[in-house]
Amino acid sequence: MPRPIRFFIPGHVWHITHRCHGREFFLDFSTYRKFWVKWLYEGTNRYEVPVLNFTVTSNHVHVLVLSPKDMKAIPLLMQLVAGRVGQVYNKRKNRKGAFWESRYQATAVQTDEHLARCFMYIDLHPVKCRKAPPALAGFHTGKYG
């Protein structure tokens, strides 16, 4: 069955989630989380996608983006980040196969209380996952736009 086509309507906010294959902890080491952040910054500059917030945990990522005028920009951004991180991890670990579980999940966010809750969820997610104490929760999270 073919995958459904995604439409990223310009001006809307999207909450994107991407999980590692088999929910493995491929992003457990800070080296790979930093690499993911590096490519997120590179991709946002390359495709001009405003990132409002993000967090990287040991087995998945959350990104809150504002859809730009170019509807292809978000898929290109996610393809760049996911591809580069997967390539580097597989090369360094001398492994083959999928790094990411499947396609990323994108959910439209309303620009009211729902948006505020998404910001809070993403900011507090590393603490919830017990991957960071509250004082260090922002180590692999960020806000910019």
TORDREN-624682 format. One record per atom (N, C-alpha, C): atom name; residue number from 0; x, y, z. Coordinates in nm, 2 decimals. Example, Ala and Ser with C-alpha at 12.3 -4.5 7.8 and 13.67 -1.06 7.14 Angstrom:
[site "N",0,[1.32,-0.57,0.78]]
[site "CA",0,[1.23,-0.45,0.78]]
[site "C",0,[1.32,-0.33,0.78]]
[site "N",1,[1.28,-0.22,0.71]]
[site "CA",1,[1.37,-0.11,0.71]]
[site "C",1,[1.29,0.00,0.79]]
REM end
This chain:
[site "N",0,[0.08,-0.12,0.00]]
[site "CA",0,[0.00,0.00,0.00]]
[site "C",0,[0.09,0.12,0.00]]
[site "N",1,[0.07,0.22,-0.09]]
[site "CA",1,[0.15,0.34,-0.09]]
[site "C",1,[0.13,0.42,0.03]]
[site "N",2,[0.24,0.50,0.06]]
[site "CA",2,[0.23,0.59,0.17]]
[site "C",2,[0.15,0.71,0.14]]
[site "N",3,[0.07,0.76,0.24]]
[site "CA",3,[-0.01,0.88,0.21]]
[site "C",3,[0.08,1.00,0.19]]
[site "N",4,[0.04,1.09,0.10]]
[site "CA",4,[0.11,1.21,0.07]]
[site "C",4,[0.09,1.31,0.19]]
[site "N",5,[0.20,1.37,0.22]]
[site "CA",5,[0.20,1.47,0.33]]
[site "C",5,[0.19,1.61,0.27]]
[site "N",6,[0.10,1.69,0.33]]
[site "CA",6,[0.09,1.83,0.29]]
[site "C",6,[0.12,1.92,0.40]]
[site "N",7,[0.23,1.99,0.39]]
[site "CA",7,[0.27,2.09,0.50]]
[site "C",7,[0.22,2.23,0.45]]
[site "N",8,[0.11,2.27,0.51]]
[site "CA",8,[0.05,2.40,0.47]]
[site "C",8,[0.14,2.51,0.53]]
[site "N",9,[0.18,2.60,0.45]]
[site "CA",9,[0.27,2.71,0.50]]
[site "C",9,[0.20,2.79,0.61]]
[site "N",10,[0.28,2.82,0.71]]
[site "CA",10,[0.23,2.90,0.82]]
[site "C",10,[0.18,2.82,0.94]]
[site "N",11,[0.17,2.69,0.92]]
[site "CA",11,[0.12,2.60,1.03]]
[site "C",11,[0.24,2.54,1.11]]
[site "N",12,[0.21,2.51,1.23]]
[site "CA",12,[0.31,2.46,1.32]]
[site "C",12,[0.30,2.30,1.32]]
[site "N",13,[0.41,2.23,1.32]]
[site "CA",13,[0.41,2.09,1.31]]
[site "C",13,[0.50,2.03,1.42]]
[site "N",14,[0.44,1.93,1.49]]
[site "CA",14,[0.52,1.85,1.59]]
[site "C",14,[0.57,1.72,1.52]]
[site "N",15,[0.70,1.71,1.50]]
[site "CA",15,[0.76,1.59,1.43]]
[site "C",15,[0.83,1.50,1.53]]
[site "N",16,[0.80,1.37,1.52]]
[site "CA",16,[0.86,1.27,1.61]]
[site "C",16,[0.93,1.17,1.51]]
[site "N",17,[1.05,1.13,1.55]]
[site "CA",17,[1.12,1.03,1.47]]
[site "C",17,[1.19,0.93,1.56]]
[site "N",18,[1.16,0.80,1.55]]
[site "CA",18,[1.21,0.70,1.64]]
[site "C",18,[1.32,0.62,1.58]]
[site "N",19,[1.42,0.57,1.66]]
[site "CA",19,[1.52,0.48,1.61]]
[site "C",19,[1.46,0.35,1.59]]
[site "N",20,[1.52,0.27,1.49]]
[site "CA",20,[1.47,0.14,1.45]]
[site "C",20,[1.46,0.05,1.57]]
[site "N",21,[1.35,-0.02,1.59]]
[site "CA",21,[1.33,-0.11,1.70]]
[site "C",21,[1.33,-0.05,1.83]]
[site "N",22,[1.32,0.08,1.84]]
[site "CA",22,[1.33,0.16,1.96]]
[site "C",22,[1.46,0.14,2.03]]
[site "N",23,[1.56,0.11,1.95]]
[site "CA",23,[1.70,0.09,2.01]]
[site "C",23,[1.75,0.23,2.05]]
[site "N",24,[1.85,0.22,2.14]]
[site "CA",24,[1.91,0.34,2.19]]
[site "C",24,[2.03,0.39,2.11]]
[site "N",25,[2.01,0.41,1.98]]
[site "CA",25,[2.12,0.45,1.89]]
[site "C",25,[2.17,0.59,1.93]]
[site "N",26,[2.09,0.67,1.98]]
[site "CA",26,[2.13,0.81,2.02]]
[site "C",26,[2.17,0.82,2.16]]
[site "N",27,[2.21,0.71,2.23]]
[site "CA",27,[2.24,0.71,2.37]]
[site "C",27,[2.37,0.79,2.40]]
[site "N",28,[2.46,0.79,2.31]]
[site "CA",28,[2.59,0.86,2.33]]
[site "C",28,[2.57,1.01,2.29]]
[site "N",29,[2.63,1.10,2.36]]
[site "CA",29,[2.61,1.24,2.33]]
[site "C",29,[2.67,1.28,2.20]]
[site "N",30,[2.77,1.20,2.15]]
[site "CA",30,[2.83,1.23,2.02]]
[site "C",30,[2.73,1.22,1.91]]
[site "N",31,[2.64,1.12,1.91]]
[site "CA",31,[2.54,1.11,1.81]]
[site "C",31,[2.43,1.22,1.83]]
[site "N",32,[2.39,1.25,1.95]]
[site "CA",32,[2.29,1.35,1.97]]
[site "C",32,[2.35,1.49,1.92]]
[site "N",33,[2.47,1.52,1.95]]
[site "CA",33,[2.53,1.64,1.90]]
[site "C",33,[2.54,1.64,1.75]]
[site "N",34,[2.57,1.53,1.69]]
[site "CA",34,[2.57,1.52,1.55]]
[site "C",34,[2.43,1.55,1.49]]
[site "N",35,[2.33,1.49,1.55]]
[site "CA",35,[2.19,1.52,1.51]]
[site "C",35,[2.16,1.67,1.51]]
[site "N",36,[2.20,1.73,1.62]]
[site "CA",36,[2.17,1.88,1.64]]
[site "C",36,[2.25,1.96,1.53]]
[site "N",37,[2.37,1.91,1.51]]
[site "CA",37,[2.45,1.98,1.40]]
[site "C",37,[2.38,1.98,1.27]]
[site "N",38,[2.33,1.86,1.23]]
[site "CA",38,[2.27,1.85,1.10]]
[site "C",38,[2.13,1.92,1.10]]
[site "N",39,[2.06,1.93,1.22]]
[site "CA",39,[1.94,2.00,1.22]]
[site "C",39,[1.97,2.15,1.19]]
[site "N",40,[2.07,2.21,1.25]]
[site "CA",40,[2.11,2.35,1.23]]
[site "C",40,[2.15,2.36,1.08]]
[site "N",41,[2.22,2.27,1.03]]
[site "CA",41,[2.26,2.28,0.89]]
[site "C",41,[2.14,2.28,0.80]]
[site "N",42,[2.05,2.18,0.82]]
[site "CA",42,[1.93,2.17,0.74]]
[site "C",42,[1.83,2.29,0.75]]
[site "N",43,[1.82,2.35,0.87]]
[site "CA",43,[1.73,2.46,0.89]]
[site "C",43,[1.79,2.58,0.81]]
[site "N",44,[1.92,2.60,0.80]]
[site "CA",44,[1.98,2.70,0.72]]
[site "C",44,[1.97,2.68,0.57]]
[site "N",45,[1.98,2.55,0.54]]
[site "CA",45,[1.98,2.51,0.39]]
[site "C",45,[1.84,2.53,0.34]]
[site "N",46,[1.74,2.48,0.41]]
[site "CA",46,[1.60,2.47,0.36]]
[site "C",46,[1.51,2.58,0.42]]
[site "N",47,[1.56,2.67,0.50]]
[site "CA",47,[1.49,2.78,0.56]]
[site "C",47,[1.36,2.74,0.63]]
[site "N",48,[1.38,2.64,0.72]]
[site "CA",48,[1.27,2.59,0.80]]
[site "C",48,[1.28,2.64,0.94]]
[site "N",49,[1.19,2.73,0.99]]
[site "CA",49,[1.20,2.78,1.13]]
[site "C",49,[1.17,2.67,1.23]]
[site "N",50,[1.27,2.63,1.31]]
[site "CA",50,[1.26,2.54,1.42]]
[site "C",50,[1.23,2.61,1.55]]
[site "N",51,[1.11,2.58,1.61]]
[site "CA",51,[1.07,2.65,1.73]]
[site "C",51,[1.13,2.59,1.85]]
[site "N",52,[1.14,2.45,1.85]]
[site "CA",52,[1.19,2.38,1.97]]
[site "C",52,[1.23,2.24,1.92]]
[site "N",53,[1.32,2.17,2.00]]
[site "CA",53,[1.35,2.04,1.97]]
[site "C",53,[1.41,1.97,2.09]]
[site "N",54,[1.41,1.84,2.09]]
[site "CA",54,[1.48,1.76,2.19]]
[site "C",54,[1.52,1.63,2.13]]
[site "N",55,[1.64,1.58,2.18]]
[site "CA",55,[1.70,1.46,2.13]]
[site "C",55,[1.71,1.37,2.25]]
[site "N",56,[1.64,1.25,2.25]]
[site "CA",56,[1.66,1.16,2.36]]
[site "C",56,[1.74,1.04,2.30]]
[site "N",57,[1.76,0.93,2.38]]
[site "CA",57,[1.84,0.83,2.34]]
[site "C",57,[1.79,0.74,2.23]]
[site "N",58,[1.65,0.74,2.21]]
[site "CA",58,[1.60,0.66,2.10]]
[site "C",58,[1.49,0.73,2.01]]
[site "N",59,[1.48,0.86,2.03]]
[site "CA",59,[1.39,0.93,1.94]]
[site "C",59,[1.41,1.08,1.96]]
[site "N",60,[1.35,1.16,1.86]]
[site "CA",60,[1.36,1.30,1.86]]
[site "C",60,[1.23,1.37,1.85]]
[site "N",61,[1.22,1.49,1.90]]
[site "CA",61,[1.10,1.57,1.88]]
[site "C",61,[1.14,1.70,1.82]]
[site "N",62,[1.07,1.75,1.72]]
[site "CA",62,[1.10,1.88,1.66]]
[site "C",62,[0.97,1.96,1.64]]
[site "N",63,[0.97,2.08,1.68]]
[site "CA",63,[0.85,2.17,1.65]]
[site "C",63,[0.89,2.27,1.55]]
[site "N",64,[0.83,2.27,1.43]]
[site "CA",64,[0.87,2.36,1.32]]
[site "C",64,[0.75,2.44,1.27]]
[site "N",65,[0.78,2.55,1.21]]
[site "CA",65,[0.68,2.63,1.15]]
[site "C",65,[0.70,2.61,1.00]]
[site "N",66,[0.59,2.56,0.93]]
[site "CA",66,[0.60,2.53,0.79]]
[site "C",66,[0.63,2.65,0.70]]
[site "N",67,[0.74,2.65,0.62]]
[site "CA",67,[0.77,2.76,0.54]]
[site "C",67,[0.69,2.76,0.41]]
[site "N",68,[0.71,2.85,0.32]]
[site "CA",68,[0.63,2.86,0.20]]
[site "C",68,[0.65,2.74,0.11]]
[site "N",69,[0.78,2.69,0.11]]
[site "CA",69,[0.81,2.57,0.03]]
[site "C",69,[0.76,2.45,0.10]]
[site "N",70,[0.66,2.38,0.04]]
[site "CA",70,[0.60,2.26,0.11]]
[site "C",70,[0.70,2.14,0.11]]
[site "N",71,[0.81,2.15,0.03]]
[site "CA",71,[0.90,2.04,0.03]]
[site "C",71,[1.01,2.06,0.13]]
[site "N",72,[1.02,2.17,0.20]]
[site "CA",72,[1.13,2.20,0.29]]
[site "C",72,[1.14,2.11,0.41]]
[site "N",73,[1.03,2.08,0.47]]
[site "CA",73,[1.03,2.00,0.59]]
[site "C",73,[1.07,1.85,0.56]]
[site "N",74,[1.01,1.79,0.45]]
[site "CA",74,[1.06,1.66,0.42]]
[site "C",74,[1.21,1.66,0.38]]
[site "N",75,[1.26,1.76,0.31]]
[site "CA",75,[1.40,1.77,0.28]]
[site "C",75,[1.49,1.78,0.40]]
[site "N",76,[1.44,1.86,0.50]]
[site "CA",76,[1.51,1.88,0.62]]
[site "C",76,[1.53,1.75,0.70]]
[site "N",77,[1.41,1.68,0.71]]
[site "CA",77,[1.41,1.55,0.79]]
[site "C",77,[1.50,1.44,0.71]]
[site "N",78,[1.49,1.44,0.58]]
[site "CA",78,[1.57,1.35,0.50]]
[site "C",78,[1.72,1.37,0.52]]
[site "N",79,[1.76,1.50,0.52]]
[site "CA",79,[1.90,1.53,0.54]]
[site "C",79,[1.95,1.49,0.68]]
[site "N",80,[1.88,1.53,0.79]]
[site "CA",80,[1.92,1.50,0.92]]
[site "C",80,[1.92,1.35,0.95]]
[site "N",81,[1.81,1.28,0.91]]
[site "CA",81,[1.80,1.14,0.94]]
[site "C",81,[1.91,1.06,0.86]]
[site "N",82,[1.93,1.10,0.73]]
[site "CA",82,[2.02,1.03,0.65]]
[site "C",82,[2.17,1.05,0.70]]
[site "N",83,[2.21,1.17,0.73]]
[site "CA",83,[2.34,1.19,0.78]]
[site "C",83,[2.37,1.12,0.91]]
[site "N",84,[2.28,1.13,1.00]]
[site "CA",84,[2.30,1.06,1.13]]
[site "C",84,[2.31,0.91,1.11]]
[site "N",85,[2.22,0.85,1.04]]
[site "CA",85,[2.22,0.71,1.01]]
[site "C",85,[2.35,0.66,0.94]]
[site "N",86,[2.39,0.74,0.85]]
[site "CA",86,[2.52,0.70,0.77]]
[site "C",86,[2.64,0.70,0.87]]
[site "N",87,[2.65,0.80,0.95]]
[site "CA",87,[2.77,0.81,1.04]]
[site "C",87,[2.76,0.70,1.14]]
[site "N",88,[2.64,0.68,1.20]]
[site "CA",88,[2.63,0.57,1.30]]
[site "C",88,[2.67,0.44,1.24]]
[site "N",89,[2.61,0.40,1.13]]
[site "CA",89,[2.63,0.27,1.07]]
[site "C",89,[2.78,0.26,1.03]]
[site "N",90,[2.84,0.36,0.98]]
[site "CA",90,[2.98,0.35,0.95]]
[site "C",90,[3.07,0.33,1.07]]
[site "N",91,[3.05,0.41,1.17]]
[site "CA",91,[3.13,0.40,1.29]]
[site "C",91,[3.11,0.27,1.37]]
[site "N",92,[2.99,0.21,1.36]]
[site "CA",92,[2.96,0.09,1.43]]
[site "C",92,[2.98,-0.03,1.34]]
[site "N",93,[3.02,-0.01,1.22]]
[site "CA",93,[3.04,-0.11,1.12]]
[site "C",93,[2.91,-0.20,1.11]]
[site "N",94,[2.80,-0.14,1.09]]
[site "CA",94,[2.67,-0.21,1.08]]
[site "C",94,[2.60,-0.17,0.95]]
[site "N",95,[2.50,-0.25,0.92]]
[site "CA",95,[2.42,-0.22,0.80]]
[site "C",95,[2.27,-0.22,0.85]]
[site "N",96,[2.19,-0.16,0.78]]
[site "CA",96,[2.05,-0.16,0.81]]
[site "C",96,[1.99,-0.03,0.85]]
[site "N",97,[1.86,-0.03,0.88]]
[site "CA",97,[1.79,0.09,0.91]]
[site "C",97,[1.83,0.15,1.04]]
[site "N",98,[1.85,0.28,1.05]]
[site "CA",98,[1.87,0.35,1.17]]
[site "C",98,[1.74,0.40,1.23]]
[site "N",99,[1.65,0.44,1.15]]
[site "CA",99,[1.52,0.50,1.19]]
[site "C",99,[1.41,0.39,1.17]]
[site "N",100,[1.32,0.39,1.26]]
[site "CA",100,[1.21,0.29,1.26]]
[site "C",100,[1.13,0.30,1.13]]
[site "N",101,[1.08,0.41,1.09]]
[site "CA",101,[1.00,0.43,0.97]]
[site "C",101,[1.00,0.58,0.94]]
[site "N",102,[0.90,0.62,0.87]]
[site "CA",102,[0.89,0.77,0.84]]
[site "C",102,[0.87,0.84,0.97]]
[site "N",103,[0.91,0.96,0.97]]
[site "CA",103,[0.88,1.05,1.09]]
[site "C",103,[0.73,1.07,1.09]]
[site "N",104,[0.68,1.10,1.21]]
[site "CA",104,[0.54,1.13,1.23]]
[site "C",104,[0.53,1.29,1.24]]
[site "N",105,[0.43,1.34,1.17]]
[site "CA",105,[0.41,1.49,1.18]]
[site "C",105,[0.26,1.51,1.22]]
[site "N",106,[0.25,1.59,1.32]]
[site "CA",106,[0.11,1.63,1.37]]
[site "C",106,[0.10,1.78,1.37]]
[site "N",107,[-0.01,1.82,1.31]]
[site "CA",107,[-0.04,1.97,1.31]]
[site "C",107,[-0.07,2.01,1.45]]
[site "N",108,[-0.03,2.13,1.48]]
[site "CA",108,[-0.05,2.19,1.61]]
[site "C",108,[-0.13,2.32,1.60]]
[site "N",109,[-0.23,2.33,1.68]]
[site "CA",109,[-0.30,2.46,1.69]]
[site "C",109,[-0.22,2.56,1.76]]
[site "N",110,[-0.24,2.69,1.72]]
[site "CA",110,[-0.16,2.79,1.77]]
[site "C",110,[-0.22,2.86,1.89]]
[site "N",111,[-0.25,2.78,1.99]]
[site "CA",111,[-0.31,2.83,2.12]]
[site "C",111,[-0.25,2.75,2.23]]
[site "N",112,[-0.34,2.70,2.32]]
[site "CA",112,[-0.29,2.62,2.43]]
[site "C",112,[-0.22,2.50,2.39]]
[site "N",113,[-0.26,2.44,2.28]]
[site "CA",113,[-0.20,2.32,2.22]]
[site "C",113,[-0.05,2.35,2.19]]
[site "N",114,[-0.02,2.46,2.14]]
[site "CA",114,[0.12,2.50,2.11]]
[site "C",114,[0.20,2.51,2.24]]
[site "N",115,[0.14,2.58,2.34]]
[site "CA",115,[0.21,2.59,2.47]]
[site "C",115,[0.24,2.46,2.53]]
[site "N",116,[0.14,2.37,2.52]]
[site "CA",116,[0.16,2.23,2.57]]
[site "C",116,[0.27,2.16,2.50]]
[site "N",117,[0.28,2.17,2.37]]
[site "CA",117,[0.38,2.11,2.29]]
[site "C",117,[0.52,2.16,2.33]]
[site "N",118,[0.53,2.29,2.35]]
[site "CA",118,[0.66,2.35,2.40]]
[site "C",118,[0.70,2.29,2.53]]
[site "N",119,[0.61,2.28,2.62]]
[site "CA",119,[0.63,2.23,2.76]]
[site "C",119,[0.67,2.08,2.75]]
[site "N",120,[0.60,2.00,2.67]]
[site "CA",120,[0.62,1.86,2.65]]
[site "C",120,[0.76,1.84,2.60]]
[site "N",121,[0.80,1.91,2.50]]
[site "CA",121,[0.93,1.89,2.44]]
[site "C",121,[1.04,1.93,2.54]]
[site "N",122,[1.02,2.04,2.61]]
[site "CA",122,[1.12,2.09,2.70]]
[site "C",122,[1.14,1.99,2.82]]
[site "N",123,[1.03,1.93,2.87]]
[site "CA",123,[1.04,1.85,2.98]]
[site "C",123,[1.06,1.70,2.95]]
[site "N",124,[1.06,1.66,2.82]]
[site "CA",124,[1.07,1.52,2.78]]
[site "C",124,[1.19,1.45,2.83]]
[site "N",125,[1.31,1.51,2.82]]
[site "CA",125,[1.43,1.44,2.87]]
[site "C",125,[1.42,1.41,3.02]]
[site "N",126,[1.36,1.50,3.10]]
[site "CA",126,[1.34,1.47,3.24]]
[site "C",126,[1.24,1.36,3.26]]
[site "N",127,[1.14,1.36,3.18]]
[site "CA",127,[1.04,1.25,3.19]]
[site "C",127,[1.10,1.11,3.16]]
[site "N",128,[1.19,1.11,3.06]]
[site "CA",128,[1.25,0.99,3.02]]
[site "C",128,[1.37,0.95,3.11]]
[site "N",129,[1.39,1.03,3.22]]
[site "CA",129,[1.50,1.01,3.31]]
[site "C",129,[1.63,1.01,3.25]]
[site "N",130,[1.65,1.08,3.14]]
[site "CA",130,[1.78,1.09,3.07]]
[site "C",130,[1.86,1.21,3.12]]
[site "N",131,[1.79,1.30,3.19]]
[site "CA",131,[1.86,1.42,3.24]]
[site "C",131,[1.79,1.47,3.36]]
[site "N",132,[1.87,1.52,3.46]]
[site "CA",132,[1.81,1.58,3.57]]
[site "C",132,[1.76,1.72,3.53]]
[site "N",133,[1.66,1.78,3.60]]
[site "CA",133,[1.60,1.90,3.56]]
[site "C",133,[1.71,2.01,3.53]]
[site "N",134,[1.82,2.02,3.60]]
[site "CA",134,[1.92,2.12,3.57]]
[site "C",134,[1.99,2.10,3.44]]
[site "N",135,[2.00,1.98,3.39]]
[site "CA",135,[2.07,1.96,3.26]]
[site "C",135,[1.97,1.92,3.15]]
[site "N",136,[1.84,1.94,3.17]]
[site "CA",136,[1.74,1.90,3.07]]
[site "C",136,[1.77,1.96,2.93]]
[site "N",137,[1.82,2.08,2.93]]
[site "CA",137,[1.84,2.16,2.80]]
[site "C",137,[1.96,2.12,2.73]]
[site "N",138,[2.04,2.02,2.77]]
[site "CA",138,[2.17,1.99,2.71]]
[site "C",138,[2.15,1.95,2.56]]
[site "N",139,[2.05,1.87,2.52]]
[site "CA",139,[2.03,1.84,2.39]]
[site "C",139,[1.89,1.88,2.34]]
[site "N",140,[1.85,2.00,2.39]]
[site "CA",140,[1.72,2.06,2.35]]
[site "C",140,[1.76,2.20,2.31]]
[site "N",141,[1.66,2.26,2.25]]
[site "CA",141,[1.69,2.40,2.20]]
[site "C",141,[1.57,2.47,2.15]]
[site "N",142,[1.58,2.60,2.15]]
[site "CA",142,[1.47,2.69,2.09]]
[site "C",142,[1.54,2.79,2.01]]
[site "N",143,[1.50,2.80,1.89]]
[site "CA",143,[1.54,2.90,1.80]]
[site "C",143,[1.44,2.91,1.69]]
[site "N",144,[1.45,3.02,1.61]]
[site "CA",144,[1.34,3.03,1.51]]
[site "C",144,[1.37,3.13,1.41]]
REM end
